[in-house]
Amino acid sequence: MTNTTAPIARLELKEKPAVKRSESLWSKGFKRLLRDKLTMSAIIVLAIISSLALLGPIISETLNLNVLRSDTEQILQPIGTPGHPLGRV
């Protein structure tokens, strides 16, 4: 009697297939935002302006600037008069 049955193919499991996690709408949107260079540069400019606005009191104290004190006599002086920022010192 001969064995007429075909050999059974062995299924070898090397590794489990990698499961791909689905991305949320927020993560897809954030990745798309990071690729847009114009939008990212606008966000950076807005962040700089906002930080300067928030740090304004600290900056004015450091530079000894007083926003309440103004010299009303030199407001309308022409360029070139002594004491003018663009004139003679």
C-alpha positions in Angstrom: 0.0 0.0 0.0 1.4 3.3 -1.0 0.9 6.6 0.6 -1.1 8.7 -1.9 -1.9 11.6 0.3 -0.1 14.9 -0.5 2.1 16.4 2.2 0.4 19.1 4.1 2.0 22.5 3.7 3.3 23.9 6.9 2.3 27.4 7.8 5.3 29.1 9.3 4.5 32.2 11.3 7.6 34.4 11.3 6.3 37.6 12.9 2.9 39.0 13.5 1.9 41.5 10.8 2.3 45.1 12.0 -1.0 46.7 13.0 -1.3 50.2 11.6 -3.0 52.6 14.1 -5.5 54.8 12.5 -4.8 58.6 12.6 -7.2 61.0 14.2 -8.4 64.0 12.4 -6.4 66.3 14.6 -3.1 64.5 14.0 -3.7 64.6 10.2 -4.5 68.3 10.4 -1.4 69.0 12.5 0.8 67.2 10.0 -0.7 69.1 7.1 -0.2 72.3 9.0 3.5 71.6 9.6 4.0 71.1 5.9 2.6 74.5 5.0 5.6 76.9 5.3 3.7 80.1 4.9 1.2 79.3 7.7 4.1 78.2 10.0 6.0 81.5 9.3 2.8 83.5 10.0 2.3 81.6 13.3 5.9 82.3 14.3 5.5 86.0 13.5 2.2 86.1 15.6 4.0 84.3 18.5 6.8 86.9 18.4 4.4 89.9 18.4 2.3 88.3 21.2 5.3 87.6 23.4 6.6 91.2 22.9 3.1 92.6 23.8 3.1 90.4 27.0 6.6 91.3 27.9 6.1 95.1 27.2 6.1 96.2 30.8 9.2 94.3 31.6 11.0 95.7 28.5 10.0 99.3 29.3 11.3 98.9 32.9 14.5 97.5 31.7 15.1 100.3 29.2 13.9 103.0 31.6 11.0 104.1 29.4 8.0 105.9 30.8 5.0 105.9 28.5 3.2 108.5 30.7 6.1 111.1 30.4 6.3 112.9 27.1 8.0 116.0 26.0 5.3 118.0 24.3 7.6 120.7 23.1 9.6 118.3 20.9 6.7 116.4 19.4 6.5 118.6 16.3 10.2 119.5 15.9 11.6 119.0 12.4 14.4 116.5 11.7 17.8 118.0 12.4 16.9 119.9 15.6 19.0 119.1 18.7 17.6 116.3 20.7 15.7 114.8 17.8 16.4 111.0 17.3 17.2 111.6 13.6 19.0 114.9 14.2 21.9 116.4 16.0 22.6 115.3 19.5 
